[in-house]
Amino acid sequence: MRSFVALALSGALVLAGTPTWAFNCPVAIKQAEDLIKKAEAGKVSPETKPLIDEAKKLVAEAKAHHENAKTKRDHGDSIRKAKTAAAFAEEAITLQNP
């Protein structure tokens, strides 16, 4: 669990320096979706399934934030959730490989 928090925090720190959030929402969402597909194509185990499920939930939230965005903060929330989803999917992929 500690690695998930560290991954999410590192993603948040990277986002802090990104001034063009509004233009990157679809890109970040697409990257997360691609990683989720890759994770699902691998050997899904009881250990990785919750990670993939959480990633899917976060991508759905990221899409909602982007579609309903009225401020830069809304786009920032979208990017943060998409990148966190990508981190969960990457963790699942890492756990699948010996």
C-alpha positions in Angstrom: 0.0 0.0 0.0 2.9 2.3 0.8 4.1 2.1 -2.8 0.7 3.1 -4.1 0.8 6.3 -2.0 4.3 7.1 -3.0 3.4 6.6 -6.7 0.4 8.8 -6.4 2.3 11.5 -4.5 5.1 11.5 -7.1 2.5 11.9 -9.8 1.0 14.8 -8.0 4.4 16.5 -7.7 5.0 16.1 -11.4 1.6 17.8 -12.0 2.5 20.8 -9.9 4.9 21.9 -12.6 2.5 21.4 -15.5 1.0 24.8 -16.6 -1.1 23.5 -19.6 -3.4 21.1 -17.8 -6.5 22.0 -19.8 -4.9 20.9 -23.0 -3.5 17.7 -21.6 -6.6 16.1 -20.1 -7.4 13.9 -23.1 -3.8 12.8 -23.4 -3.5 11.8 -19.8 -6.8 10.0 -19.9 -5.8 8.1 -23.0 -2.5 7.1 -21.5 -4.3 5.8 -18.4 -6.8 3.9 -20.5 -4.0 2.3 -22.5 -2.2 1.2 -19.4 -5.4 -0.3 -18.0 -5.9 -2.3 -21.2 -2.3 -3.5 -20.9 -2.9 -4.5 -17.3 -6.1 -6.3 -18.2 -4.3 -8.2 -21.0 -1.8 -9.6 -18.5 -2.5 -12.1 -15.8 -5.0 -10.5 -13.5 -4.7 -11.9 -10.0 -6.5 -11.2 -6.7 -3.6 -8.9 -6.0 -3.9 -6.8 -9.2 -7.6 -6.8 -9.7 -8.3 -4.0 -7.0 -5.6 -1.9 -8.6 -7.2 -2.2 -12.1 -10.6 -1.5 -10.6 -9.4 1.6 -8.9 -7.7 2.8 -12.0 -10.9 2.4 -14.0 -12.8 4.4 -11.3 -10.3 7.2 -11.4 -10.4 7.4 -15.2 -14.2 7.7 -15.1 -13.8 10.5 -12.6 -11.1 12.2 -14.7 -13.4 12.1 -17.7 -16.2 13.7 -15.7 -14.0 16.4 -14.4 -12.8 17.2 -17.9 -16.2 17.2 -19.5 -17.7 19.4 -16.8 -14.6 21.7 -16.3 -15.3 25.3 -15.7 -12.0 26.3 -14.2 -8.3 25.4 -14.5 -8.6 23.6 -11.2 -11.2 21.3 -12.7 -8.8 20.4 -15.5 -6.1 20.0 -12.9 -8.3 17.5 -11.0 -8.9 15.6 -14.3 -5.2 15.4 -14.9 -4.4 14.3 -11.4 -7.0 11.6 -11.4 -5.9 10.3 -14.8 -2.2 10.2 -13.8 -3.1 8.5 -10.5 -5.1 5.9 -12.5 -2.1 5.4 -14.7 0.0 4.8 -11.6 -2.4 2.1 -10.3 -2.4 0.4 -13.7 1.4 0.5 -13.9 1.6 -1.0 -10.4 -0.7 -3.8 -11.6 1.5 -4.4 -14.6 4.6 -4.5 -12.5 3.1 -7.0 -10.1 2.1 -9.2 -13.1 5.7 -9.5 -14.3 8.0 -11.8 -12.3 
